[in-house]
C-alpha cells in the first residue's frame, strides 16, 4: 500500500482558531496488514482517499484531535467506557457466557458526512418512506397493486409477516409507518445503497442518542468546531406526531381527556430493553409491558393504582406477531388480548401500525423501482442492492446460475439464518444450497455482493479500518410528511475483512456526525411539547396515583429485596468479624447466637451451628463463603442481590440515574471472586457492599418524590425489616433467654443490638450491662428507632392511609384488611408491657410472623387486580 510523499498538514482555513496544524500521514494511522484495498479502488474509505489524503470534511476533525498519542486516546476511550457503564448502557445477548447484559460497544471515532451528501441521502429516504407507506396502504386496503399485476400476490401471501387480521382496518391519515429505519452501505464508487428496511419496530435510535451524549462529552472541542447537527429537533417532532395521533381531543375535558401515550416493550429480557427505557424517559412516555394493559369494551386501558386509565396511542416495540394472542400468535404472553379489536374500533392507535413489518421483506425489493414510478410518479432516488427473489421462476434460475457472485439471505424476517456467500461455498455446500432453494424457493433471496466502505476505529493503540453499515431513522410529521434524523447509528464489523456487520456477533457502533455547511445551520433544540404526564396551560395535572400496577409491584419488591440483602449482609458481616478477630469483647460467646441465626434463616447448614472456640472449622468457612458468594444458594447474599438487580432492571425507567448506578455497583461488588478469598478480604468486601447499600437507601429517602412509587418501595422495605426483626428474635429464642446463663444472655442481646444497629443508642441510654427488657423495648417498642418494629408498623400505617382510598375492585377501602393487621400488631406491642412475660412475647412474635405476610396479599388484591375501570 502506497503512502503519501509528504505529510498532510491541514490548511489554515480549516484549523480552529488557537489550534496549531497537526501533521498527518496515512502510515501513522493504518497498518499494512489491516488495509482492505486502500488506494486500490476495491472499497470506499470514509476518511482517506485512494491516494492516502484526508477527505476535506475530515480535516477539521482530525486537527482538533491533536497528535494521535496512544496514551491520550486510551484515556479518552476509558472515559467513554466509564460513561457508558455509569449510564448502564447494555445490549442483551441471550446465552452469552459472560452474562446476558453486554456493555454497549462504542468507538470514539465518529462517522462524518458533509452537508451536501446528507441532503441527497435525506431526499432519497423521505421518498422511500413515502413509497413504503403507500404500498402498505394498498396492501392492507384495496390491493390494486396485486389486482392489476404490479406486485406478485405470492410476494405478499408467502410472507408470514402479512397480517390478514388487520386487513381492511383504516389507520389515521393512511399513515402506517410512524417510525422507520433503513440500513445503508456505500459502494466502491461512493454511492449509497439501501441494504434493508426496518418497518416493524425499528431499534437503534435510543443508542444513537446515547452515543451522541457520550461522544459530545469525550470530544467536546471536536464536536463544537465541526458544527455537528443536533438530534433533539427530530425527537421533538416525533413526540408531536405521537400526540397528534390520539383519538381523543386534547385538553377539552380536564386531566382525564389528556392523551395517554405509552411505549409497549416485550420486557427486561429483550435485547434492546435499555433503549426502550431510554426512549420512554426521553420522550416522557409511560413504559408498559403487555400485562400492564387490558382491553374492555374495545378500549385499551392501563392498569394503575387507582384503576384503569384509557390509552390513546401505543408506540410499539413489540413485534406484531406477539401483539394480540386472540387474533395473532395464540401462545404469546407478551401482548394484549383484544388489542386488534380496539384498533379496529378506532379507540387506540398503534405506531407503527400492525402489519407494517411486511415492508421488511427482501422479496419485495426488486419491485420497488416499478412501484415508485406507479405510485409516486418518480424514479427511485436511493437505489437498493440488486435482488432476486427465488419464488419467481426466472429470478431463481438466474440465482442458481450466478450463485458464486451472490449473497443468499432469508426472504422474510421470520426466516432467520446468517447470510450465505456463494463464493465461499465448496462444491458440496453449493449443491446442498441449490437443493434447499429448489425445495422452498420462496424462502430465499439473493443479492449482489457489495464491498462495504470502511471507517476508522481506535483499537490496539491505533486507527484501523472496519466495514460499516449506517442505520438512519425517519419519523412521520404531524403535517403528513417525514423527517430524517440528522445522524444515525453507524455499526462496524468486528474484524477488518468481515462483511457481516452485527452487534450480536461482536460488532461495534459509532456516533454519526452530519456537518452543517455554516454554524447558523446547526439545528437547535425546539420547545418540547406537553405530554400526558405534564400539566396543561389550564393547570390540569394527572393524578399521582396513575402509576402502573406492575411498576408499583416492582418497586414494592425492590424495597423488600434491598432490605433482605441488607439484613443478610449485617448478619454475615457480624459473624465474619468475630470469627477472624477473637479479641473483640465477647466475640467467642457471640459466635454461637450468630450461627444459630444463620441456620434458622437457611444461610448455612444446621450442623454448622457447632463451632470450635477458634472458629477454625473449615466446613464453616466454606459454608460462610457460599452464603456470601454462591448465586445458586437461595438465601445467599449474592442471590438476594441478583433478585434486587433483576427487580430494579424491570422498573429502571422509574429509578434515577444515580440510583441505577448504585444498584449496578452493588451487583459488581457481590460478583463471585475468581479464586478463594481470605477472611480479611471477605470482610472488607462486605464492608464495601454495606456502604453501597446505604447509598441506595439514602437516595431512596432523599431523592425520590413522595409519590405512590416511593410509598410502595418503602412499604416493601418496612414489611421486610419487620419480618427480619421478628425472625432474629425468634431465631435466638429471645422469649426463653432466662434459660441461658448470664454471659450467654448478654452475648445474645449484644448480637441483637448490633444487628438492629442500636448499640450506640443503647449505650447512651443505659450505663449498666445489657438487660433483656431494655433491649426488647428499644428493638420492638421504640417508635423513634428506625430499626425498631414499632417504627416499621407506624410507617406502614401512614403509608397505607396515604394510598388511593377508592378500591379498584370492591368499592370499599382497599387497605382496610392491611390496616387492621398493622393496628393489631401495634396494639400487641403496647400491651406486652416491656416484654416482661416470655409467654406473651413468644405469642406476639408468632402472631406477627403469621399475620404480617398477609399485608402483601391485601395490597395485591387492592391495587393489582382490576375488575373495573376507574369511575369518572
N, C-alpha and C positions, 0 to 999 in steps of 0.2 A: 504494500500500500504506500503510495507516494505521500510525501509530506511537503508542505509549502516551503518555498525557498527562503522566505523571510517571515519572522514572527508577525502575527496580526497585532495591530495597535488600533484601538477604537478611535475614530476621528473625533475631534474636539466637539463637533456638533451634537454627538450623542452621549458624551460623557457628562454626567450630572455635575453641577457647579460644586466646586470644592473637592472633587474626587479625581485623583490622577488617572491617566490612561493606564490600562493594565495589559501587558503583553500576553498574547495567546498563541499557542501553537497546537495544532491537532495532535502532534505526537505526545504532548504532555497530558492529553485527555484520554485518548483511546489506545489500547494496546493492539499490536498486530493480530494476536490470536483472537481478539474479540470482534474484529471487523466483520461486518456482514455485507460485503460488496461495496464499501465506501469508495467512491470515485469510479466505480465500475459500471454504474447505471442499473445494477440489479435491484436496488432498493432506493427509496427516497429517505434521506435523513432530515429530520425536522430542524436540526440546529446547524449542520455543516453542509456546504455544497459539495459536489463531486470533486472539486478542486481543493477541498480542505479549508475553505474560507467560511467564516461565520456568516449566516444569513443576516440581512440588515436588521430585522426585528429582534434578533437575539443580542445585538451589540450592547445596547444599554444595560440589559440584564446582566450579561457577563461582566461588564465594567463595574456594576455595583457590588458584585461578589468579592472583588478584590482578588489577590493571589489565592489560588485554589490550594491552600495549605491543608494537608490531610488532617492535622490535629484540630484546626479550627472548624473544618467541615464536619469532623466527627463530633465535635462539641455541639454544633447546630443540630446534627441528626439526633443526638441524645436528647436535646431539648424538645424536639418534635415527638420523639418516642415517649418522653415523660408526659407531655401534654395529652397525647392520645390515651396513655394509661390512666392519667388522673381523670379524664373525662369518661373513662370506661368504654372506649370505642372498640367494639368487637364485631367479629363476623363468625357466626356459628357454623362449625363443621361437624357433621354427625360422624361418630366413630373415630374422631381424632384421638390418637393415643395420648396426646399432650393436653387433652381436655377439649370440651365442645366449644368453649369461648376462645376463639383465636384472636390475638391482638390484630387490629387493623393495620395492614402494611401500607405505609405511606412513604413515598420517596420525596425528598425535599426539593428536587429539581422540577419545576412546573413545566407544562407544555405551553408554549407561546404561539399564538396565532394572530397575525396582523388584521386590522380592521377591514381592509378591502376583501381579504379572503373570507373572513367571517360573514360579511354581508352576502356573499354568494351562497354560502352554506345555509344561512338563515332563510334566504328566499326559497331555496330548494326544499328545506324542511317544512316550512309553512305550507307550501304546495302539497307536499307528500301527506301531511296530516289531514289537510282538507280532502285529499283524494281518498285516503283510507276511511275517513268518516263517511264520505258519500257512498263508498262501497258497502259499508256496514248498514247504512240507512236503507239501501236497496235490498240487501240480502235478508234483513230482518223485517222488510216491508214488502213491496210489490214483487221483488225478484225479477225485474225486467232484464237484468243482465244475463241471467241463465235462460230466460224465456226466449230471448232473441239471439242466443248463441254467442254472446260476447264473453261469457265466462262458462267453462265446462261445469255442469252440475256435479260431476264426480269430485271436483276440487272441493266443493262445499260438503257434500254428503258423506264423503270418505273421512272427513276431518272430525275426530272426536270433540274438537273444540266448538263445533256448531251446536248451539243450544236451541233445540226445537221448542223447548218450553217457553222461551221468550220471543218466539216469532210472532209478529203482529203487535207487540207492545210498543206504543209510541213513546219515545223519550222526549223530554222537553227540548224544544228548538232543534230537534233532529240531531242533537249532539250526543254521540256515543263515546267519543274519545275526549275526556276532560283532561287527562294527563297521558302523555305519550313520550316514549323514548326511542331513539334509533341509534344503532351501533354503526359507526363509520370507520373506514380504513382508507389510507391513501395509497394509491398505486405508484409504481416507479415513475410514471410521467408527471406526478404531482397532483393528479385529480383525486378528489374524494369520492368514494363509492359507498353505497349502503350495503352493509353485511346482513343486518336483520332489523326487524321492527319489534318493539316491546309495547303491546297494547293491552295486555291482561291486567297487570298490577305492577307497573314499571318500578324497579328498585334502583337505588343509587343516588338519587337527588340529595337525600339527607347526608350521605357520605361525602358527596361533593361539597356540601355546605360546611361540613366539619373539616374537610381538607383545607378549604379556604381559611377557616378560622385559625387553624394551626399554622399554616404556611405564612399567613399575614403576620403572625407573632414572631415566627422564626426568622423571616426575611423581611422585616419592616421597611428597610431602605429600598430594597429592590421593588417591593410592591408599590411603594409610593412613587418612585421615579419612573416606573414603567407604565403608569396611568392605566391600571387594570380596571376593566368594567366590573361594577358591583353586582351582586346576586340578589340583593334584598328586593329590588323592584319586581323581579319575576315572582317571588313568593307572595308579595303583596297582591299582585294580580290574581294569582291562584286562589288566595283567600277570598278575594272579592267574587270570583267566579263561583266558589262553593256556596257562599252566602246567597248569591243571586239564584241558585237552583232551588231554594226552599219552596215547597208548595204553599206554605202558609205565609201570609203577609207579615212583614217585619215591623214590629213595634206598634201595631194597631190595637192591641188588647192587653197591654201591660206586659209584665215579665214573662208570663206563660206563653205569649204569642211570639216571643223571640225565636228565630230559627235555631234549632239544635243540630250541629254538625258533629259527627263522630268519625273516628278513624278505626275501622274494623281490622284487627290483627289476628292471625292464627294463634298467637300466644308466644310465651317466652322461648319456646324451643324452635321457633322459626329462625332460619339462618340470618335474616336481616332484622331481627327484633329490635336491635339498638336503633336502627333507622326509624322504625315505627314510633318508638318512644321520642326520639329526637324531633321528628316532624310534628307529632302531636303537640309537643311543648312549643315548638317554634310557631306553629300555626294557631295555637290556642284552642285545639280541639280536645274532645274527650276521647281517650284511648279506651276501646272496648274490645272484648272478645265475644264470640258468639253467645256464650252463656249469659252475657250481660244484657242481651236483647231478647224480647219476646214479641210475638205478633198477636194482637187482639183486635177483632173486628177489622181485619185487613189494614191495620195500622201498626207500625213498629214502635215499640216502647223500650226505653232504657230503665232497667231496674235500679232504683235509687233507694236511699234510706227512707225517704218519705213517700214512697210509692212508685208508680210508673209514670215516666215522663216521655212525651212523644218525641220521636226522632224524625227530622226532616230530610237530612242528607247524610249518606254514608260514603265516606272516602274508603274505598275497598282496597285492602292489601291482602286479600284472601282470594285465591283462585276461584273462578265462578263455579267450578265443579263441586266445591265444598260448601257453597253458599246456602243451599236450601235442601235439606235431606228429604223433603216431601216430593220435590219435583226434579231434583238432580241426583246427586250421589246419596243413596239411602243410608250408607254406613258412615256418613260424615257426622262427627261430633263438634265440628268447628263452626258450623253455620247456624242459621236461624230458621226453624220450621215455619213455613208460610211466608217467607220473605218475598218470593216471586209474586204471590197473590197481592201483597201490599204494593209492590212496584206496579203491577198491572192495574191496580185501583188508583194509581197516581198519588198515593199518600206518602211515598218516600222516593227519593231519587238516589240512584247508585252512580258513583263516579269511580271508575269507569262503568259504563252500562254492562250488565251481564251479557255475555256473548261476544264482547269486543275482542277477546283473546283470539278470535278466528283470524284476525289480521296478522298474527304471528306465524301463520302457516307459510312454509317455504314453497309449498306447491303453487301458490298464487303469484309468486314474484315475476314469473315470465310474462304474466298477463297485464302487469301494471302499466307499461308504456301505452298499450292499446286502450286500456280503461281510462287513462289520463286524458287522452285525446277525445274520447267519447264523453266523459262526464264533465271535464273542465274546459275542453276545447283548447288545450295547451300541450306542448311537448313536456315530457318528464324532465325536469331540470337537474335533478340529482340522480344519476343512474345507479342501478343496482348491479351487483356482480352477476354475470351471465349465469342463468339457472336453467336446469332441465328437470321437469317432474317425470318420474318414471311411470306414473299412472297413464301417461299419454304414450301410445304405441311408437310414434315417430321419435319422440324425445328419448324413450327408453332405448331404442335401437342406437341412437347417437351416443348415449351414455356408455353402453356396453362396448361400442367400437372405439371410444376415445377415453376409456377408463384411466389410462396411465397419466393423463394430464388433468384429471378432475379430482375434486374432493366430494365424497359422498356423505350426506348428512340426513338426519331424520326429517321427513316431510312435515310432520306436525309436532308441536311442542310436547305432547304427551308421550311421544316415542323417543325415549332418551337413550342415546348412545354417543360415544365420542366420534368426532369426525374421522372419516377413513380416507387417507391419502392414497390414491390409486398407484402413484409412482413408487410407494414404499411396500407394496404387496408382492409376495412371492407368487409364483405361478399357481400353486395350490390355493393360496389365500384369495387370489384373483378369481379363480374358478368358483370357490365357495361363495364369494360375494355375489357373483353373477347369478348363481342359483338362488340365493336369498332374494335378489331383486326380481327375478322371474316369478318366484313363488308369491311374493307380496309386493308388487311393483308400486302400489300407491303409498307405501311406507317410506319411499326413498326419493331424495332429490340430489342431483349432482350440480356442483358449481365449479366454475373456472377457478383454478388455484392461482391466488394472487399473493405476491410478496408484500408483506406489511411494511410500512415505513417504520423507522426507528427513532427513538428519543433517548437522550442521555439519562442514566440513573447513577446515583452515587453508591458505589459498592466496592468494598475492599480497598478503600483509600483513594479511589479514582473514579472518573466517569467512564461508564461503559454503555454501549448501545443496546437497547432492547426493543423488540417489536411491540407495537401498540395498537389498541383499538380505542376509539373515542366514543363515549356514550353521551348524547346530547338530549336535553329534556325540553318538552313543549307543554304548554297548558292552554286550554280554551280560555278565551276572554269573555267578559260579560256582554260585549258587543257582538260576539259571534265569530270572531277570528281566532287566531292562535298567536301566542307569544313564545319566544325562544329564550331559554336561559342563556345569558351571555357567558358561557363557560360550559362545564360538564365534568363528567367523571372519566378521566383517562386511565386505562388499565394497561399494564405492561406485562410481558411474558416473564416467566421465572428464569428463563435461560436465553442466551443470545440467539440461538438457532431454532428455538421452539416457536412454531407458528400458532399454537393453540394458546389463547390468552384467557385464563380462567382464574378467578380468585380461589376457588376450591382446590386447584392444583398448584397453589403456591405463588400465583401472580401477585403483582403489586399495583399500587394506584398512585396517581399524580393529581395535583391541582391543575386546572386548565385556565390560562390567562388569556382573555381577549383584550388586545391592546387598543385603547381608544386613539383615534387619529390626533386629537387635541385634548388637553386637560379638561376643557369645558364640556367635552363629550362624555366624560365618565358619569355613568348613571348614579344618582344619589338615591338614598332611601326615601320612599314615599310614606306619607302618613298611613299608619296601619288601621284598617277598618275595624270597627267594633264587632266583636264576636258574641256568640250566645252566652258566654260566661262573663261578659263585661257589662257595666251599667250603660244604659242608653242616655240620650240627652234629657229625657224626661225623668231620669233618676231611677227607673225601674232596675232592679237588681235581682238575679235569680237567687233562690234560697240556698243557704249554706249547707242544707241537708240534701242537695241534689247530687250527692256522692254516689257513684255506682256501688251497689251492694257488694259485688265481688271485691272491689277495692277496699271497702270498709272491712270486709272479712280478712283480706290480705294484711291490712295494717294491724288489725287485732292480733293476728298470729305473728306478725313481725314483732310486736311488743312482747308476746309470750316467749318467742324463741330467743329474743335478746336477753330477757330476764333469765330464761332457763340456762343459756350459755354462761351468764354471769354467775349464777348460783353454782353450777358445776365448776367453774373456774375458781371461785373462792374456796370451795371445798378441797380441790386438788392442790391449790397453792398452799393452803394451811397444812395439809398433810405432808407435802414435799418439803416444806421448810423445816418441819420438825424432824423428819427422817434424816436430813443431811446436817442438822445442827442440833445435837443433843444438849448443847449448853444453854439453849433457850430455857427460861424459867418454866418448869412444869412440862417440858417437851415430852419426856418419856411417858408420863401418865396421859397426856392429851392425845397421844397417837391412838390409843385404844378407842375412845369415842369417835374419832375421825374415821377410823377404819370401819367401825360399826355403821356410820352414816354412809360411807361409800358402798358398803354391802347392801344396806337397806334400799339405796337408790339404784341398785343394779349396775354400779360402775366398776366394781371388782367382784370376783367370785366370793361366795360366802366363806369358803375355807381360808380366805386371806385375812380374816379378822384377827387371827392369832399371829403375832409377830414377836421376834426377839427384841430385847431391850435396845440393842444397837441398830435395829432396823435394817440389818444386813441380809434380809431374806431375799434371795434372788428372784423367787417367784413373785414376790410382792412388787419388786422393781419392774418386772415385766408387765404385771397387771396394771400398775400405775402408768407406765408408758403407753399401754393400749388405751387406757381411759383418757389419755390426753390426745393421742395422735391417730388412733385407728378409725378410719371413716366407716368401717363395716361394723364397729361396735355401736349398737343402737343408742347407748347412753353416754358415749364419749363426748369430750369437748369438741372434737373435730366434727362429729356427727351433728351436734347442735349448731355449730357454726355453718355447716353446709345447709341445714334447714333454714337458718337465718338468711343466708345469702340467696338461696332459691326464692324465698318469700319476698325479700327485698327486690329481687330482679323482676318478679311478677307485678310489683307496684312501683317500678322505678320511675314512672312518669310523675309520681306523687312525692318523690324524695328530692330534696335539694341536691345540687352537685356536691356540696361538702359532705352531706350525709352519705351519698353513694360512695364517695372516696373513702370514708371511714369504714363502710361495710366492706369495700374491696380490701382495705388494709387488714381488717380482721381476718378475712379469708386467706390473705397471703401469710399472715403471721402464724396461722394454725395449720398450714400445709405440712404434711408429714415430712420429717427430715429424711435425707437420703441415707444417712447412717444412724447408728445408735447415739443418742445424746447423753452426755454425762449429767449427773443430777443437778449440778450447779447451772449448767446451760439450760436445762429444762425449766428450772425455777426462774431464771432470767426471762425466758420466753413467756412464761405465764405472767410475769410482771408486765411485760410489754403489751400483752393482749388485754390485761386489765385496764391499762391506761387508755387503750384504743376503744374499748367498750365504754369507758367513762366518757370519752369524747362523743360517742354516739348518743349516750344518754343526755349529755349536755346540749347537743344540737337539738335533740328532740324537745327538751324543755325550754330552750332559749330562742330557737329559730323557727319553730313550726307555729303557724297561725292556729289559734284556739278554735278550730272548726271541728266538724264531725270526724274528719280523718284523724286529727290528733287525739280526740277523745277515745276513739276505738283503739288506737295504738296504746294509749295509756291505760285503758281498761284491761287490755291484754296483759300489760306489764303488772298491773295491780293484782289481777287474779293469779298470775303465775307466782308473784312474790308471796302472796298469801298462802298458796298451796305449798310453796317451797318451805316457808317458815313452819307450817304445820308438819310437813314431812320431817324437818330437822327435829322438832320437838318429839314427835313420835319415834323417830329413829334412835334417839338416845334414851327413850323411855323416861322422859322428864317427869312424868307423874309418879314414877317409882324410884326417884333418886334417893329417898330415905333408906332404901335397902343397901346403898353403897356406903363405903367408909368415907370419912370426911375428905381426905385428899382426892379420891376419885370424884366425889361430888363437885369439888372445887374445879377439878380439871374439866369436867363435862360442862359446867356452867361457863368457864372461861372460853371453851370452844364455841358455845352458842353466842356469847358476846362478840367474839371475833367474826364469826360468820354473819352475824347481824350487824356488823360494822358499828358497834355501840360500845367498844371498850373505853374510849376517851370520855364519853358521856357518863358511863357508869363510874369511872374513877373520879370525875369531877363532883359527882353527887354523893358518893359513898366512900368514906375513908377506910372502912372495915373490909374484911375479906368478902368474897362474893357470897351472896345469900340467894337461895332459890327464889324467894318471894320477890325480892328486888329485881332480879334478873328477868323473871317472867313478867313482872309489871312493866318493865322497860321494853321488852320484846313483843309483848302481846297487847297490853292495855294502854300504852302511851301514844295518844293521837298526835303528839308533837314530834314523834320519832319517825322519820320517813321509812325506816326499816321495820317498824312495828306492825303487827297485824291490824291493830285498831286504825292506824293511819291508812292502810290499804282499803279497809272497809268504808271509812269515811270518804275517801276519794271515789270509790265505786258508787257510793250513794249520790255524790254530787254529779258525777258524770252521767249516770243513768237518768237523773232528773232533768238534765240538760238535753238529752236526746229527743228526737221528734216524738211528740206526745200522741200523734194520731196513728193508730195502728194500721198497718198496710193490709192486714187480712181479717182482723176481728172487729174493728171499730171501737175497741177499748184501749185502755192504757197498755201499750205493748211491753212495758218494762215492769209491770206490776209483780209478776212472779219473781223476777230477779231482785227487785227491791225488797220483797218480803224475805227472801233468803238473807240478804245483807242485813236487814233490820234485825232478824232473829239472831244472826251472828253477833251483831253489836250488843244486843241485849244480853246475850250469853256471856260476853266478856265482862259486862258491868256487874252481872250477878255472881260472878265467881269469887269476888272479894279477894283480890290479890292472889288468887290461885292457892289458897291455903289448903284446900282439900285435894288430895291426889285423885280421888274418885271423880270429883266434879271436873277437874282439869282433863282427865282421861276421857270422860264422856263428851266434854265440849270439843276436844280435838277430833274425836271420832266422828262427831256430828258434822263438824265443819269439813272434814275430809270427804264426807259423802255428799254434802249439800252444795258446796261452792262450785264444783264442776257443772252443776245444773244451771248456773248463771249463763254459761255458754249456750246451752240448749235454748233457754228463753230468748237470748239475744238473736240466735239464728232464726227462731220461729217468728220473732217480731220484725226483723229487718231484712232477712234474706229470702223469705218465701213471699211470693207476690201473687195473691189471688185476685186482686182488683186493682184497677188504675186509681191513682190519687184523684179524689173528688175535686171539682173545680172550685 
